[in-house]
Amino acid sequence: MSLPRQAVVEQAAAPTLSALAFFFVMTSYYIIRPVRDQLSGAVGSPSLPLFYGAVFVVMLLLTPVFGVLVARFRRRQLLGWSYSFFILCLLAFVPAFMAQEHIGARELGVVFFVWVSVFNLFVVSLFWSFMADIFSSGAARRVFSLIALGGMAGAIFGPLVTKLLVQLIGVAPLLLVSAFALSLSLVLLLRLSAQHDRQPGNAGEEAIGGSLWAGVKELWSRPFLRYMALLMLFGDGIGTLAYALVADYAKAHFTSTVARTSFYNDLDLATNLLGAALQLSLTPWLLVRRGAGWGLVVPSLVNLVLLATVALIGSGSVQFFGYSVPSLLAVMLVITRGFAYGMTKPAVDALYTRVPRETRYKGKNFVETAVWRFGDVVVTSAVSGLRMLGWGVGGLALLGAGVAALAALVSRRAGWSPDLAPEEPVRLDRGEPPPV
């Protein structure tokens, strides 16, 4: 039976609206991300275990809360209440940043670092759970890289807005701009949910039900989630190692809040330009022609090469595409993050379309929040401990290369896990609306 004309139009518009919604989500996040990072740069890597430890505890406390929301409330309510909570929190932080000098960078840093990390993980994870809920597996492989590109555009636009406004209005008013962008994304997501639920046979508006601890339980019973948890830990190990080393670099080279914010802003801009280039070229070709599994394997191999290079060459100044870069660590951070956002993320979310709805929300959320932040605590504590034992950048990079090799092996298993539903064929006719 053919769909009514309005339903066909709404299906065709779904990827565009999704990309626009993700644009505003990432714009909101990347406006406040340099604000968070300048606080960590103010105190250096020794304080990162405290920051990440606090985030991990909060994530564990929020896991059953999120489980209750997913089990008992409809999707539109879940989206509306979750996003509205973070919008209100952004507004509440404005006076705190106006009094930063009186509160102290360390004290405000712990609170804001925890909150922004929770914001990032829950808002972005919930967005992609929603995407996996309304798009089929075949459509996901075709359009998720384009939707991610919308987010990458926001991740480029956000730092540009920050770079322009931080010199004019200061740090605190940036939170108001971030809240406005997140509000626009919520409006678009609610519209997408309404469009999807109007189509015949869709039950996305129904509450999922089930146990509030289902995400934790499935980690032990579902092989795919175990692989994803391991990949989260390995990827987090590499990313957090690079972040900690760059935090020490920022503390040593930049003394003012504005200078650190500008430095981290430039790193974000370079990262997102690389991610956008991948999403326009290699990522869609790889996902469509070779399958989502290869979107996990390739970034792991890239990380292996990068870390081995740092271990062999060191962290000094390098020439990168004709430009002099103060530190090879900055190059490593940009490329590892660029591949994570530009290839790994669309591939991971495409794989989640092939698991049950409860797994998409509860299991995925647990892996991408509590497991991720557990990795942060372990890695930052390990880096601090190894530094105290005299390990330098080369030794840490060599250790990271070993982790990247393990990640490549686990990626191969995750992408072809036996408990995934069969992968649907991709519709290559661009004139057809993607099935949702």
DOZA-851171 format. One record per residue (C-alpha): x, y, z; chain; residue in one letter; residue number from 1. Coordinates in nm, 2 decimals. Each point is the difference from the previous one (the first is absolute). Layout:
{atom {X,Y,Z},"A","A",NUM}
...
This chain:
{atom {0.00,0.00,0.00},"A","M",1}
{atom {0.14,0.34,-0.10},"A","S",2}
{atom {0.03,0.27,0.27},"A","L",3}
{atom {-0.21,0.32,-0.02},"A","P",4}
{atom {0.17,0.29,-0.17},"A","R",5}
{atom {0.05,0.19,0.33},"A","Q",6}
{atom {0.17,-0.31,0.16},"A","A",7}
{atom {0.23,-0.03,-0.29},"A","V",8}
{atom {0.10,0.37,0.02},"A","V",9}
{atom {0.05,-0.03,0.38},"A","E",10}
{atom {0.23,-0.31,-0.05},"A","Q",11}
{atom {0.20,0.19,-0.26},"A","A",12}
{atom {0.04,0.30,0.23},"A","A",13}
{atom {0.10,-0.21,0.30},"A","A",14}
{atom {0.37,-0.01,-0.07},"A","P",15}
{atom {0.02,0.37,-0.06},"A","T",16}
{atom {-0.19,0.09,0.32},"A","L",17}
{atom {0.21,-0.25,0.19},"A","S",18}
{atom {0.32,0.16,-0.13},"A","A",19}
{atom {-0.13,0.35,0.09},"A","L",20}
{atom {-0.10,-0.12,0.35},"A","A",21}
{atom {0.35,-0.15,0.05},"A","F",22}
{atom {0.15,0.32,-0.13},"A","F",23}
{atom {-0.16,0.20,0.29},"A","F",24}
{atom {0.08,-0.27,0.26},"A","V",25}
{atom {0.37,0.01,-0.09},"A","M",26}
{atom {0.00,0.38,-0.04},"A","T",27}
{atom {-0.13,0.02,0.36},"A","S",28}
{atom {0.26,-0.24,0.13},"A","Y",29}
{atom {0.30,0.14,-0.18},"A","Y",30}
{atom {-0.08,0.35,0.12},"A","I",31}
{atom {0.04,-0.12,0.36},"A","I",32}
{atom {0.27,-0.26,-0.06},"A","R",33}
{atom {0.30,0.25,-0.01},"A","P",34}
{atom {-0.15,0.16,0.32},"A","V",35}
{atom {0.03,-0.34,0.17},"A","R",36}
{atom {0.34,-0.08,-0.14},"A","D",37}
{atom {0.15,0.33,0.10},"A","Q",38}
{atom {-0.08,-0.10,0.36},"A","L",39}
{atom {0.18,-0.33,-0.03},"A","S",40}
{atom {0.29,0.19,-0.17},"A","G",41}
{atom {0.01,0.23,0.30},"A","A",42}
{atom {0.08,-0.29,0.24},"A","V",43}
{atom {0.18,-0.25,-0.23},"A","G",44}
{atom {-0.02,-0.38,-0.03},"A","S",45}
{atom {0.05,-0.08,0.38},"A","P",46}
{atom {-0.35,0.12,0.06},"A","S",47}
{atom {-0.16,-0.20,-0.28},"A","L",48}
{atom {-0.05,-0.32,0.21},"A","P",49}
{atom {-0.20,0.21,0.24},"A","L",50}
{atom {-0.21,0.15,-0.28},"A","F",51}
{atom {-0.06,-0.34,-0.17},"A","Y",52}
{atom {-0.06,-0.18,0.33},"A","G",53}
{atom {-0.28,0.25,0.08},"A","A",54}
{atom {-0.15,-0.05,-0.34},"A","V",55}
{atom {0.01,-0.38,0.03},"A","F",56}
{atom {-0.18,0.01,0.34},"A","V",57}
{atom {-0.27,0.23,-0.14},"A","V",58}
{atom {-0.04,-0.23,-0.30},"A","M",59}
{atom {-0.05,-0.30,0.22},"A","L",60}
{atom {-0.26,0.19,0.20},"A","L",61}
{atom {-0.18,0.11,-0.32},"A","L",62}
{atom {-0.01,-0.35,-0.16},"A","T",63}
{atom {-0.31,-0.12,0.19},"A","P",64}
{atom {-0.16,0.34,-0.04},"A","V",65}
{atom {0.04,-0.02,-0.38},"A","F",66}
{atom {-0.13,-0.36,0.01},"A","G",67}
{atom {-0.32,0.12,0.17},"A","V",68}
{atom {-0.05,0.27,-0.25},"A","L",69}
{atom {0.05,-0.23,-0.30},"A","V",70}
{atom {-0.22,-0.27,0.15},"A","A",71}
{atom {-0.29,0.21,0.11},"A","R",72}
{atom {-0.03,0.30,-0.23},"A","F",73}
{atom {-0.07,0.05,-0.37},"A","R",74}
{atom {0.28,0.11,-0.23},"A","R",75}
{atom {-0.13,0.35,-0.04},"A","R",76}
{atom {-0.01,0.05,0.37},"A","Q",77}
{atom {0.35,-0.15,0.04},"A","L",78}
{atom {0.14,0.24,-0.26},"A","L",79}
{atom {-0.19,0.30,0.13},"A","G",80}
{atom {0.08,-0.04,0.37},"A","W",81}
{atom {0.37,-0.10,-0.05},"A","S",82}
{atom {0.09,0.29,-0.23},"A","Y",83}
{atom {-0.21,0.25,0.20},"A","S",84}
{atom {0.20,-0.10,0.32},"A","F",85}
{atom {0.33,0.08,-0.17},"A","F",86}
{atom {-0.13,0.32,-0.14},"A","I",87}
{atom {-0.10,0.12,0.34},"A","L",88}
{atom {0.34,-0.11,0.15},"A","C",89}
{atom {0.18,0.21,-0.26},"A","L",90}
{atom {-0.20,0.31,0.11},"A","L",91}
{atom {0.08,-0.08,0.36},"A","A",92}
{atom {0.38,-0.01,-0.06},"A","F",93}
{atom {0.01,0.36,-0.14},"A","V",94}
{atom {0.03,0.17,0.34},"A","P",95}
{atom {0.25,-0.26,0.12},"A","A",96}
{atom {0.24,0.09,-0.28},"A","F",97}
{atom {-0.05,0.37,0.06},"A","M",98}
{atom {0.14,-0.07,0.35},"A","A",99}
{atom {0.28,-0.24,-0.11},"A","Q",100}
{atom {0.28,0.20,0.16},"A","E",101}
{atom {-0.17,-0.02,0.34},"A","H",102}
{atom {-0.11,-0.37,-0.03},"A","I",103}
{atom {0.34,-0.12,-0.13},"A","G",104}
{atom {0.09,-0.19,-0.32},"A","A",105}
{atom {0.05,-0.33,0.17},"A","R",106}
{atom {-0.34,0.00,0.19},"A","E",107}
{atom {-0.20,0.13,-0.30},"A","L",108}
{atom {0.20,-0.22,-0.23},"A","G",109}
{atom {-0.10,-0.32,0.18},"A","V",110}
{atom {-0.37,0.09,0.00},"A","V",111}
{atom {-0.01,0.13,-0.36},"A","F",112}
{atom {0.23,-0.28,-0.13},"A","F",113}
{atom {-0.24,-0.26,0.14},"A","V",114}
{atom {-0.31,0.18,-0.13},"A","W",115}
{atom {0.14,0.05,-0.35},"A","V",116}
{atom {0.11,-0.36,-0.02},"A","S",117}
{atom {-0.34,-0.12,0.11},"A","V",118}
{atom {-0.16,0.25,-0.25},"A","F",119}
{atom {0.22,-0.13,-0.29},"A","N",120}
{atom {-0.06,-0.37,0.07},"A","L",121}
{atom {-0.37,0.01,0.07},"A","F",122}
{atom {-0.10,0.25,-0.26},"A","V",123}
{atom {0.20,-0.15,-0.28},"A","V",124}
{atom {-0.06,-0.36,0.10},"A","S",125}
{atom {-0.38,0.07,0.02},"A","L",126}
{atom {0.01,0.16,-0.34},"A","F",127}
{atom {0.16,-0.30,-0.16},"A","W",128}
{atom {-0.22,-0.24,0.18},"A","S",129}
{atom {-0.29,0.19,-0.15},"A","F",130}
{atom {0.16,-0.02,-0.35},"A","M",131}
{atom {0.05,-0.38,0.04},"A","A",132}
{atom {-0.37,-0.02,0.10},"A","D",133}
{atom {-0.14,0.18,-0.31},"A","I",134}
{atom {0.24,-0.12,-0.28},"A","F",135}
{atom {0.04,-0.35,-0.13},"A","S",136}
{atom {0.34,-0.17,-0.02},"A","S",137}
{atom {0.03,0.05,-0.38},"A","G",138}
{atom {-0.11,0.37,0.03},"A","A",139}
{atom {0.24,0.05,0.29},"A","A",140}
{atom {0.30,-0.10,-0.20},"A","R",141}
{atom {-0.10,0.23,-0.28},"A","R",142}
{atom {-0.10,0.31,0.20},"A","V",143}
{atom {0.17,-0.01,0.34},"A","F",144}
{atom {0.33,0.14,-0.13},"A","S",145}
{atom {-0.20,0.29,-0.15},"A","L",146}
{atom {-0.18,0.05,0.33},"A","I",147}
{atom {0.33,-0.01,0.18},"A","A",148}
{atom {0.13,0.26,-0.26},"A","L",149}
{atom {-0.28,0.23,0.12},"A","G",150}
{atom {0.14,-0.05,0.35},"A","G",151}
{atom {0.35,0.06,-0.12},"A","M",152}
{atom {-0.11,0.33,-0.16},"A","A",153}
{atom {-0.14,0.10,0.34},"A","G",154}
{atom {0.33,-0.11,0.16},"A","A",155}
{atom {0.18,0.23,-0.24},"A","I",156}
{atom {-0.25,0.29,0.03},"A","F",157}
{atom {0.00,-0.02,0.38},"A","G",158}
{atom {0.38,0.07,0.04},"A","P",159}
{atom {-0.03,0.28,-0.26},"A","L",160}
{atom {-0.28,0.16,0.21},"A","V",161}
{atom {0.20,-0.05,0.31},"A","T",162}
{atom {0.31,0.15,-0.15},"A","K",163}
{atom {-0.19,0.30,-0.12},"A","L",164}
{atom {-0.21,0.06,0.31},"A","L",165}
{atom {0.24,-0.09,0.29},"A","V",166}
{atom {0.21,0.31,-0.08},"A","Q",167}
{atom {-0.31,0.23,-0.02},"A","L",168}
{atom {-0.23,-0.13,0.28},"A","I",169}
{atom {0.22,-0.22,0.22},"A","G",170}
{atom {-0.06,-0.36,0.11},"A","V",171}
{atom {-0.33,0.01,0.20},"A","A",172}
{atom {-0.23,0.13,-0.27},"A","P",173}
{atom {0.11,-0.28,-0.23},"A","L",174}
{atom {-0.22,-0.23,0.21},"A","L",175}
{atom {-0.31,0.19,-0.11},"A","L",176}
{atom {0.09,-0.05,-0.37},"A","V",177}
{atom {0.05,-0.37,0.07},"A","S",178}
{atom {-0.34,-0.03,0.17},"A","A",179}
{atom {-0.17,0.16,-0.31},"A","F",180}
{atom {0.16,-0.24,-0.24},"A","A",181}
{atom {-0.10,-0.30,0.21},"A","L",182}
{atom {-0.36,0.13,0.01},"A","S",183}
{atom {-0.01,0.01,-0.38},"A","L",184}
{atom {0.12,-0.36,-0.02},"A","S",185}
{atom {-0.27,-0.11,0.24},"A","L",186}
{atom {-0.27,0.16,-0.22},"A","V",187}
{atom {0.13,-0.19,-0.30},"A","L",188}
{atom {0.03,-0.34,0.19},"A","L",189}
{atom {-0.36,0.03,0.12},"A","L",190}
{atom {-0.12,0.07,-0.36},"A","R",191}
{atom {0.20,-0.31,-0.12},"A","L",192}
{atom {-0.16,-0.22,0.27},"A","S",193}
{atom {-0.35,0.12,-0.09},"A","A",194}
{atom {0.06,-0.06,-0.37},"A","Q",195}
{atom {0.14,-0.35,0.06},"A","H",196}
{atom {-0.29,-0.10,0.23},"A","D",197}
{atom {-0.26,0.11,-0.26},"A","R",198}
{atom {0.12,-0.27,-0.25},"A","Q",199}
{atom {-0.17,-0.34,-0.01},"A","P",200}
{atom {0.14,-0.27,0.22},"A","G",201}
{atom {0.23,0.22,0.21},"A","N",202}
{atom {-0.02,-0.05,0.38},"A","A",203}
{atom {0.28,0.23,0.10},"A","G",204}
{atom {-0.23,0.22,0.21},"A","E",205}
{atom {-0.06,-0.29,0.23},"A","E",206}
{atom {0.21,-0.03,0.32},"A","A",207}
{atom {0.26,-0.27,-0.03},"A","I",208}
{atom {-0.07,-0.15,0.35},"A","G",209}
{atom {0.23,-0.26,0.15},"A","G",210}
{atom {0.25,0.02,0.29},"A","S",211}
{atom {0.17,0.32,0.10},"A","L",212}
{atom {0.32,-0.20,0.02},"A","W",213}
{atom {-0.04,-0.16,-0.34},"A","A",214}
{atom {0.30,0.19,-0.14},"A","G",215}
{atom {0.23,-0.15,0.26},"A","V",216}
{atom {-0.14,-0.35,-0.03},"A","K",217}
{atom {0.03,0.00,-0.38},"A","E",218}
{atom {0.37,0.08,0.02},"A","L",219}
{atom {0.05,-0.35,0.14},"A","W",220}
{atom {-0.25,-0.19,-0.22},"A","S",221}
{atom {0.04,0.16,-0.34},"A","R",222}
{atom {0.34,-0.06,-0.18},"A","P",223}
{atom {-0.04,0.32,-0.21},"A","F",224}
{atom {-0.03,0.22,0.30},"A","L",225}
{atom {0.31,-0.16,0.16},"A","R",226}
{atom {0.20,0.07,-0.31},"A","Y",227}
{atom {-0.13,0.36,0.00},"A","M",228}
{atom {0.09,0.04,0.36},"A","A",229}
{atom {0.35,-0.12,-0.06},"A","L",230}
{atom {0.03,0.23,-0.30},"A","L",231}
{atom {-0.12,0.29,0.21},"A","M",232}
{atom {0.27,-0.07,0.26},"A","L",233}
{atom {0.27,-0.04,-0.26},"A","F",234}
{atom {-0.10,0.31,-0.20},"A","G",235}
{atom {-0.04,0.20,0.32},"A","D",236}
{atom {0.35,-0.11,0.11},"A","G",237}
{atom {0.15,0.14,-0.32},"A","I",238}
{atom {-0.21,0.32,0.01},"A","G",239}
{atom {0.04,0.07,0.37},"A","T",240}
{atom {0.38,-0.06,-0.03},"A","L",241}
{atom {0.03,0.26,-0.27},"A","A",242}
{atom {-0.23,0.24,0.19},"A","Y",243}
{atom {0.21,-0.03,0.32},"A","A",244}
{atom {0.32,0.06,-0.18},"A","L",245}
{atom {-0.14,0.31,-0.18},"A","V",246}
{atom {-0.14,0.13,0.33},"A","A",247}
{atom {0.35,0.00,0.14},"A","D",248}
{atom {0.12,0.18,-0.32},"A","Y",249}
{atom {-0.28,0.26,0.04},"A","A",250}
{atom {0.09,0.06,0.37},"A","K",251}
{atom {0.36,0.05,-0.09},"A","A",252}
{atom {-0.05,0.23,-0.30},"A","H",253}
{atom {-0.32,0.21,0.07},"A","F",254}
{atom {-0.05,0.20,0.31},"A","T",255}
{atom {-0.33,0.18,-0.05},"A","S",256}
{atom {-0.36,-0.13,-0.03},"A","T",257}
{atom {-0.05,0.16,-0.34},"A","V",258}
{atom {0.32,-0.14,-0.14},"A","A",259}
{atom {-0.08,-0.36,0.11},"A","R",260}
{atom {-0.35,0.03,-0.13},"A","T",261}
{atom {0.13,0.12,-0.34},"A","S",262}
{atom {0.25,-0.29,-0.01},"A","F",263}
{atom {-0.25,-0.27,0.07},"A","Y",264}
{atom {-0.24,0.17,-0.24},"A","N",265}
{atom {0.26,-0.03,-0.28},"A","D",266}
{atom {0.05,-0.36,0.07},"A","L",267}
{atom {-0.37,-0.07,-0.02},"A","D",268}
{atom {-0.03,0.19,-0.33},"A","L",269}
{atom {0.29,-0.20,-0.16},"A","A",270}
{atom {-0.15,-0.32,0.14},"A","T",271}
{atom {-0.34,0.07,-0.15},"A","N",272}
{atom {0.13,0.11,-0.33},"A","L",273}
{atom {0.17,-0.34,-0.03},"A","L",274}
{atom {-0.32,-0.18,0.11},"A","G",275}
{atom {-0.21,0.19,-0.25},"A","A",276}
{atom {0.25,-0.10,-0.28},"A","A",277}
{atom {-0.03,-0.36,0.10},"A","L",278}
{atom {-0.38,0.01,0.01},"A","Q",279}
{atom {-0.01,0.14,-0.35},"A","L",280}
{atom {0.24,-0.25,-0.15},"A","S",281}
{atom {0.13,-0.32,0.15},"A","L",282}
{atom {-0.26,-0.07,0.27},"A","T",283}
{atom {-0.32,-0.02,-0.22},"A","P",284}
{atom {0.19,-0.21,-0.26},"A","W",285}
{atom {0.13,-0.24,0.27},"A","L",286}
{atom {-0.33,-0.04,0.18},"A","L",287}
{atom {-0.20,-0.06,-0.32},"A","V",288}
{atom {0.24,-0.21,-0.19},"A","R",289}
{atom {0.19,-0.19,0.27},"A","R",290}
{atom {-0.24,0.01,0.30},"A","G",291}
{atom {-0.01,0.17,0.34},"A","A",292}
{atom {0.26,-0.23,0.15},"A","G",293}
{atom {0.28,0.14,-0.20},"A","W",294}
{atom {-0.09,0.35,0.14},"A","G",295}
{atom {0.13,-0.14,0.33},"A","L",296}
{atom {0.31,-0.18,-0.13},"A","V",297}
{atom {0.15,0.28,-0.21},"A","V",298}
{atom {0.02,0.27,0.28},"A","P",299}
{atom {0.16,-0.25,0.23},"A","S",300}
{atom {0.28,-0.06,-0.25},"A","L",301}
{atom {0.04,0.37,-0.05},"A","V",302}
{atom {0.04,0.04,0.38},"A","N",303}
{atom {0.26,-0.27,0.00},"A","L",304}
{atom {0.21,0.17,-0.26},"A","V",305}
{atom {-0.03,0.34,0.17},"A","L",306}
{atom {0.10,-0.12,0.35},"A","L",307}
{atom {0.29,-0.20,-0.14},"A","A",308}
{atom {0.12,0.32,-0.18},"A","T",309}
{atom {-0.01,0.20,0.32},"A","V",310}
{atom {0.18,-0.28,0.19},"A","A",311}
{atom {0.28,0.00,-0.27},"A","L",312}
{atom {0.02,0.38,-0.08},"A","I",313}
{atom {-0.10,0.17,0.33},"A","G",314}
{atom {-0.23,0.29,0.06},"A","S",315}
{atom {0.20,0.29,-0.15},"A","G",316}
{atom {-0.09,0.25,-0.26},"A","S",317}
{atom {-0.10,-0.14,-0.34},"A","V",318}
{atom {-0.09,0.11,-0.35},"A","Q",319}
{atom {-0.36,-0.10,-0.08},"A","F",320}
{atom {-0.14,0.07,-0.35},"A","F",321}
{atom {0.24,0.29,-0.03},"A","G",322}
{atom {-0.08,0.15,0.34},"A","Y",323}
{atom {0.23,0.00,0.30},"A","S",324}
{atom {-0.18,-0.16,0.29},"A","V",325}
{atom {0.15,0.06,0.35},"A","P",326}
{atom {-0.05,-0.36,0.11},"A","S",327}
{atom {-0.06,-0.34,-0.16},"A","L",328}
{atom {-0.24,-0.07,0.29},"A","L",329}
{atom {-0.23,0.26,-0.15},"A","A",330}
{atom {0.01,-0.18,-0.33},"A","V",331}
{atom {-0.07,-0.33,0.16},"A","M",332}
{atom {-0.30,0.14,0.20},"A","L",333}
{atom {-0.15,0.16,-0.31},"A","V",334}
{atom {0.03,-0.32,-0.22},"A","I",335}
{atom {-0.11,-0.25,0.26},"A","T",336}
{atom {-0.30,0.22,0.09},"A","R",337}
{atom {-0.07,0.07,-0.37},"A","G",338}
{atom {-0.03,-0.37,-0.08},"A","F",339}
{atom {-0.20,-0.07,0.31},"A","A",340}
{atom {-0.26,0.26,-0.09},"A","Y",341}
{atom {0.02,-0.03,-0.38},"A","G",342}
{atom {0.00,-0.38,-0.04},"A","M",343}
{atom {-0.03,-0.20,0.32},"A","T",344}
{atom {-0.31,0.18,0.13},"A","K",345}
{atom {-0.22,-0.05,-0.31},"A","P",346}
{atom {0.11,-0.36,-0.02},"A","A",347}
{atom {-0.08,-0.07,0.36},"A","V",348}
{atom {-0.34,0.15,-0.02},"A","D",349}
{atom {-0.08,-0.18,-0.33},"A","A",350}
{atom {0.08,-0.33,0.18},"A","L",351}
{atom {-0.25,0.09,0.28},"A","Y",352}
{atom {-0.29,0.00,-0.25},"A","T",353}
{atom {0.05,-0.38,0.00},"A","R",354}
{atom {-0.08,-0.06,0.37},"A","V",355}
{atom {-0.33,0.02,0.19},"A","P",356}
{atom {-0.15,0.34,0.11},"A","R",357}
{atom {0.08,-0.06,0.37},"A","E",358}
{atom {0.37,-0.06,-0.10},"A","T",359}
{atom {0.00,0.31,-0.21},"A","R",360}
{atom {-0.10,0.22,0.29},"A","Y",361}
{atom {0.10,-0.17,0.33},"A","K",362}
{atom {0.30,-0.21,-0.11},"A","G",363}
{atom {0.14,0.26,-0.23},"A","K",364}
{atom {-0.04,0.27,0.26},"A","N",365}
{atom {0.18,-0.20,0.27},"A","F",366}
{atom {0.29,-0.08,-0.23},"A","V",367}
{atom {0.03,0.36,-0.12},"A","E",368}
{atom {-0.03,0.16,0.35},"A","T",369}
{atom {0.10,-0.21,0.30},"A","A",370}
{atom {0.25,-0.23,-0.19},"A","V",371}
{atom {0.15,0.30,-0.18},"A","W",372}
{atom {0.06,0.19,0.32},"A","R",373}
{atom {0.13,-0.31,0.18},"A","F",374}
{atom {0.26,-0.01,-0.27},"A","G",375}
{atom {0.08,0.37,0.06},"A","D",376}
{atom {0.07,-0.06,0.37},"A","V",377}
{atom {0.22,-0.31,-0.07},"A","V",378}
{atom {0.20,0.17,-0.27},"A","V",379}
{atom {0.06,0.34,0.17},"A","T",380}
{atom {0.10,-0.18,0.32},"A","S",381}
{atom {0.23,-0.23,-0.19},"A","A",382}
{atom {0.16,0.29,-0.19},"A","V",383}
{atom {0.06,0.19,0.33},"A","S",384}
{atom {0.14,-0.31,0.16},"A","G",385}
{atom {0.23,-0.08,-0.30},"A","L",386}
{atom {0.12,0.36,-0.01},"A","R",387}
{atom {0.09,-0.02,0.37},"A","M",388}
{atom {0.21,-0.32,-0.09},"A","L",389}
{atom {0.19,0.20,-0.26},"A","G",390}
{atom {-0.18,-0.10,-0.32},"A","W",391}
{atom {0.03,0.26,-0.27},"A","G",392}
{atom {-0.21,0.07,-0.31},"A","V",393}
{atom {0.18,-0.27,-0.20},"A","G",394}
{atom {-0.07,-0.27,0.24},"A","G",395}
{atom {-0.37,0.10,0.04},"A","L",396}
{atom {-0.04,0.02,-0.38},"A","A",397}
{atom {0.15,-0.35,-0.04},"A","L",398}
{atom {-0.25,-0.13,0.26},"A","L",399}
{atom {-0.28,0.17,-0.19},"A","G",400}
{atom {0.11,-0.16,-0.32},"A","A",401}
{atom {-0.04,-0.34,0.16},"A","G",402}
{atom {-0.36,0.10,0.11},"A","V",403}
{atom {-0.07,0.11,-0.36},"A","A",404}
{atom {0.11,-0.34,-0.13},"A","A",405}
{atom {-0.24,-0.17,0.25},"A","L",406}
{atom {-0.28,0.24,-0.11},"A","A",407}
{atom {0.05,-0.11,-0.37},"A","A",408}
{atom {-0.05,-0.37,0.10},"A","L",409}
{atom {-0.31,0.07,0.20},"A","V",410}
{atom {-0.14,0.23,-0.27},"A","S",411}
{atom {0.01,-0.29,-0.24},"A","R",412}
{atom {-0.21,-0.21,0.24},"A","R",413}
{atom {-0.24,0.27,0.08},"A","A",414}
{atom {-0.09,0.09,-0.36},"A","G",415}
{atom {-0.09,-0.36,-0.07},"A","W",416}
{atom {-0.14,-0.11,0.34},"A","S",417}
{atom {-0.23,-0.30,-0.03},"A","P",418}
{atom {-0.28,0.16,0.20},"A","D",419}
{atom {-0.05,0.29,-0.24},"A","L",420}
{atom {-0.30,-0.02,-0.23},"A","A",421}
{atom {0.08,-0.05,-0.37},"A","P",422}
{atom {0.12,0.31,-0.18},"A","E",423}
{atom {-0.26,0.14,-0.24},"A","E",424}
{atom {0.11,0.09,-0.35},"A","P",425}
{atom {0.06,0.37,-0.07},"A","V",426}
{atom {-0.23,0.18,-0.25},"A","R",427}
{atom {0.24,0.17,-0.24},"A","L",428}
{atom {-0.27,0.18,-0.19},"A","D",429}
{atom {0.02,0.35,0.14},"A","R",430}
{atom {-0.35,0.07,-0.12},"A","G",431}
{atom {-0.16,-0.24,0.25},"A","E",432}
{atom {-0.08,0.12,0.35},"A","P",433}
{atom {0.20,-0.20,0.26},"A","P",434}
{atom {-0.22,-0.25,0.19},"A","P",435}
{atom {-0.07,0.11,0.36},"A","V",436}
